[in-house]
């Protein structure tokens, strides 16, 4: 069995694991106050071009989204997200559990279109009854999106302009940010993201870490007592060293970029295998996730030898599935997949 199910089904990148083991017997301050966390913060600030940034390490993506969003919204506000956004569909109502509504907008390939956002905000404030409604208090995007697609520099500038005009923060979920930055179609850099977003996070869990995400408030603009809010919602590790060591490793010698580039390169080769097998794409993304349409009987045969992710039903006899490449995907995995697809296509 080979796996293209997700980019977090293997453990940590060997260099990350090596650093964890090397520091294992050290006695270190807890809750992110150790020297590894501080070193990782400094490296992230340098990579973002923001020496003044507040950087916090949280345990996972859902916890990060819940803490960041709930800490930055007033009690009567909600967060705008695409219908396909992670906070909208794959977080089990975590945002609503904090007392804030997710305000969904239509999407285009997983993205919020700036014109749609502006139209929504104009419509909200032109409604004479808006004082009786959930106020739009933040915009949530992910880069890459749930469909592996990317925002362009022009799109992010437009979103930034709109959010600034309405005085609401723009928040970027960067669970797979390394793949977005290293995509062959990327035109956004980390310093540009730091300049155009009020808050974003750099994903670790899906980018070679055992677990963890690094939240960046670029302008020293973290909500007051953010560490306390993290702990209150169960997102603060006593052994914060675990997260700091991993991000210190990921931001040493360009490892984060290398992991992203490898995953994207493997996905590009994966595309060719899919095309050669005559399989139709549902969405051909420029990052590490590829979405294809499979006949259900073909999918059943494939699942006997290859792990993939169910995404959605396409019609009564076809299913959309996701193939994901990661830091641990090898050329041998791809060669084996090619053989398997050739075999089941002939059967």
C-alpha positions in Angstrom: 0.0 0.0 0.0 1.3 3.4 -0.9 -0.3 6.6 0.4 -1.2 9.9 -1.3 -4.0 10.4 1.2 -2.6 13.6 2.8 0.5 15.6 3.6 0.5 14.8 7.4 0.2 11.0 7.4 3.9 10.5 7.9 5.8 11.8 10.9 8.4 14.6 11.0 11.1 15.4 8.5 14.3 13.6 9.6 16.1 16.9 10.2 13.3 18.1 12.4 13.2 14.9 14.4 16.9 14.9 14.8 16.7 18.4 16.4 14.0 17.2 18.8 16.0 14.2 19.9 19.2 16.3 20.3 17.4 18.6 22.8 15.4 15.9 24.5 17.4 15.8 27.8 17.7 19.6 28.2 15.8 21.3 31.0 14.0 24.2 29.4 11.5 26.9 30.4 7.9 26.0 29.5 5.1 27.6 27.5 7.3 28.9 24.7 9.8 30.8 26.9 12.8 28.6 26.0 15.7 29.5 23.8 14.6 27.4 20.9 11.3 29.2 20.6 13.0 32.5 20.8 15.5 31.5 18.1 12.6 30.3 15.9 10.8 33.6 16.4 13.8 35.6 15.3 14.3 33.4 12.2 10.6 33.8 11.3 10.7 37.6 11.8 13.8 37.7 9.5 12.1 35.6 6.9 9.0 37.8 7.0 11.0 41.0 7.0 9.2 42.1 10.2 11.6 42.5 13.1 8.7 43.9 15.2 6.4 40.9 14.6 4.7 39.0 17.4 5.1 35.2 16.9 3.3 32.5 18.8 3.4 28.7 18.4 0.1 26.8 18.6 -0.5 23.0 18.5 -2.6 22.7 15.3 -4.6 24.4 12.5 -8.1 24.2 14.0 -6.9 25.5 17.4 -5.0 28.2 15.7 -8.0 29.4 13.7 -10.3 29.3 16.7 -8.0 31.2 18.9 -6.9 33.8 16.4 -10.5 34.5 15.1 -12.2 34.5 18.5 -9.5 36.8 20.0 -9.8 39.4 17.2 -13.6 39.6 16.9 -16.0 41.5 19.1 -18.8 39.4 20.6 -21.3 40.5 17.9 -19.0 39.9 14.9 -18.4 37.0 12.6 -15.7 36.0 10.1 -16.1 36.1 6.4 -14.9 32.9 4.6 -15.3 31.1 1.3 -18.0 28.4 1.3 -15.1 25.9 0.8 -12.9 27.5 3.5 -11.5 25.2 6.2 -13.3 27.1 8.9 -16.5 26.7 7.0 -16.5 22.9 6.4 -13.7 21.0 8.0 -13.4 22.3 11.5 -16.5 20.8 13.1 -18.0 24.1 14.0 -15.0 25.2 16.0 -15.5 28.9 15.2 -19.2 28.8 16.0 -18.2 27.0 19.3 -16.3 30.2 20.3 -19.6 32.2 19.8 -18.8 33.6 16.3 -20.6 32.9 13.1 -18.8 32.0 9.8 -20.2 34.2 7.1 -19.9 32.3 3.9 -19.2 33.9 0.5 -19.3 32.1 -2.9 -15.9 30.9 -4.1 -14.0 30.7 -7.4 -11.7 27.6 -7.3 -11.6 27.9 -3.5 -10.9 31.7 -3.5 -12.8 34.7 -2.3 -13.1 37.1 -5.3 -12.3 40.7 -4.2 -15.3 42.1 -6.0 -17.6 39.6 -4.2 -16.2 40.7 -0.9 -16.7 44.3 -1.7 -20.2 43.7 -2.9 -21.0 41.8 0.3 -19.7 44.5 2.6 -21.4 47.3 0.7 -24.7 45.3 0.9 -24.3 44.8 4.6 -23.9 48.4 5.5 -26.6 49.6 3.1 -29.1 47.4 4.9 -31.0 49.6 7.3 -31.4 46.6 9.6 -27.7 45.7 9.9 -27.6 46.6 13.6 -29.7 43.5 14.1 -27.3 41.3 12.2 -24.0 39.6 12.7 -21.3 42.1 11.7 -18.5 41.1 9.4 -15.5 41.6 11.6 -12.7 39.7 9.8 -11.9 38.1 6.5 -10.4 34.6 6.5 -8.6 33.2 3.5 -6.2 30.3 3.0 -3.1 30.2 0.8 -3.1 27.6 -0.7 -6.9 27.2 -0.6 -8.7 23.9 0.1 -8.4 23.2 -3.6 -4.7 23.9 -3.7 -5.2 27.1 -5.6 -3.3 30.4 -5.0 -4.1 34.0 -4.5 -2.1 36.3 -6.8 -0.3 39.4 -5.5 -2.9 41.5 -7.3 -5.8 39.7 -5.6 -4.2 39.9 -2.1 -3.6 43.6 -2.6 -7.3 44.1 -3.5 -8.4 42.1 -0.5 -6.1 44.2 1.7 -7.4 47.4 0.3 -11.0 46.4 0.9 -10.4 45.2 4.5 -8.5 48.4 5.3 -11.3 50.5 3.9 -13.8 48.7 6.2 -11.3 48.5 9.1 -11.5 44.8 9.5 -8.4 42.5 9.7 -7.4 40.1 6.9 -6.3 36.7 8.2 -4.5 34.1 6.1 -4.5 30.4 7.0 -1.1 29.1 5.9 -1.4 25.5 6.7 0.4 24.6 3.5 2.1 28.0 3.0 5.4 26.4 2.1 3.8 24.8 -1.0 2.2 28.0 -1.9 5.4 29.9 -1.7 7.3 27.3 -3.7 4.7 26.7 -6.4 5.9 27.4 -9.9 3.0 29.8 -10.3 3.5 31.7 -7.1 4.0 35.5 -7.3 3.7 36.2 -3.6 6.6 36.2 -1.1 6.5 35.8 2.6 7.4 39.5 3.2 4.6 40.6 0.9 2.1 38.4 2.8 3.4 39.9 6.0 2.8 43.4 4.6 -0.7 42.7 3.2 -2.2 40.5 6.0 -3.0 41.6 9.6 -2.3 38.1 10.8 -1.3 34.8 9.2 0.1 31.5 10.2 2.9 29.5 8.9 1.9 25.8 8.8 4.1 23.2 10.3 1.9 20.1 10.7 1.5 19.7 6.9 5.0 20.9 6.1 7.3 18.5 7.8 6.7 19.0 11.5 5.2 16.5 13.9 2.7 19.2 14.8 2.4 22.9 15.3 1.7 26.2 13.6 3.4 29.6 13.9 1.1 32.6 14.2 2.5 35.9 13.0 1.1 39.3 13.9 3.4 41.4 11.6 3.0 44.8 13.1 3.3 43.9 16.8 -0.5 43.8 16.7 -1.3 40.7 18.7 -4.5 41.0 20.8 -3.8 41.8 24.5 -2.8 38.8 26.6 -2.8 36.5 23.5 -0.8 33.8 25.4 -3.6 33.7 28.1 -6.2 33.4 25.4 -4.2 30.5 23.9 -4.2 28.7 27.2 -7.8 29.4 27.9 -8.7 27.5 24.7 -6.4 24.6 25.2 -3.9 25.6 22.4 -0.8 26.3 24.6 1.7 23.5 25.2 3.5 23.3 28.6 6.4 21.8 26.6 6.4 24.6 24.2 10.0 23.6 23.3 8.5 20.9 21.0 7.1 23.5 18.7 10.0 26.0 18.9 12.6 23.3 18.1 10.6 22.2 15.1 10.2 25.7 13.7 13.8 26.5 14.5 14.8 23.5 12.3 12.3 24.4 9.6 13.7 27.9 9.3 17.4 26.8 9.3 19.2 26.5 6.0 16.1 26.9 3.9 14.5 23.6 5.0 10.9 25.0 4.9 11.4 26.1 1.3 13.1 22.8 0.4 10.1 20.8 1.8 7.6 22.9 -0.1 9.6 22.7 -3.3 9.9 18.9 -3.0 6.2 18.5 -2.4 5.3 20.7 -5.4 7.8 18.9 -7.7 6.4 15.5 -6.7 2.9 16.8 -7.4 3.9 18.0 -10.9 5.2 14.6 -11.7 2.0 13.1 -10.2 0.0 15.3 -12.7 1.8 13.7 -15.6 1.0 10.2 -14.3 -2.6 11.1 -13.9 -2.8 12.5 -17.4 -1.0 9.5 -18.9 -3.6 7.3 -17.3 -6.4 9.2 -19.0 -7.9 10.3 -15.7 -9.9 13.6 -15.7 -8.9 16.4 -13.4 -11.6 18.0 -11.3 -9.2 20.8 -10.5 -5.5 20.9 -11.6 -3.8 22.9 -8.8 -0.3 24.5 -8.9 0.6 23.1 -5.4 0.8 19.7 -3.8 -2.9 18.7 -3.9 -4.4 17.3 -7.0 -8.2 16.6 -7.5 -9.4 14.1 -10.0 -12.7 12.4 -11.0 -12.7 8.6 -10.8 -15.3 6.1 -11.8 -16.5 4.5 -8.6 -15.5 1.0 -9.7 -12.0 2.2 -10.6 -11.8 3.9 -7.2 -12.6 0.7 -5.4 -9.8 -1.1 -7.2 -7.4 1.7 -6.6 -8.2 1.8 -2.8 -6.9 -1.8 -2.5 -3.4 -0.6 -3.2 -3.4 3.2 -2.9 -4.6 5.5 -0.1 -6.3 8.7 -1.4 -8.7 11.1 0.2 -12.5 11.2 -0.6 -13.4 14.8 -1.4 -17.0 14.8 -2.7 -19.4 12.9 -4.9 -19.3 14.1 -8.5 -22.4 12.2 -9.7 -24.0 8.9 -9.1 -21.1 6.9 -10.6 -18.1 9.1 -10.1 -16.2 10.5 -7.1 -13.8 13.4 -6.7 -10.7 12.3 -4.8 -7.5 14.1 -3.7 -4.0 13.0 -4.3 -1.5 14.8 -2.0 2.3 14.9 -2.2 4.5 15.8 0.8 8.0 16.0 2.0 8.1 12.2 2.3 6.8 11.4 -1.2 9.4 9.6 -3.3 10.0 8.9 -6.9 9.5 5.2 -6.0 6.0 6.0 -4.8 5.2 7.7 -8.1 6.6 4.8 -10.1 4.5 2.4 -8.2 1.4 4.5 -8.7 2.0 4.6 -12.4 2.2 0.8 -12.5 -0.9 0.4 -10.4 -2.9 2.7 -12.6 -1.7 1.0 -15.7 -2.7 -2.4 -14.2 -6.2 -1.5 -13.1 -6.9 0.4 -16.3 -6.3 -2.7 -18.2 -8.4 -5.0 -15.9 
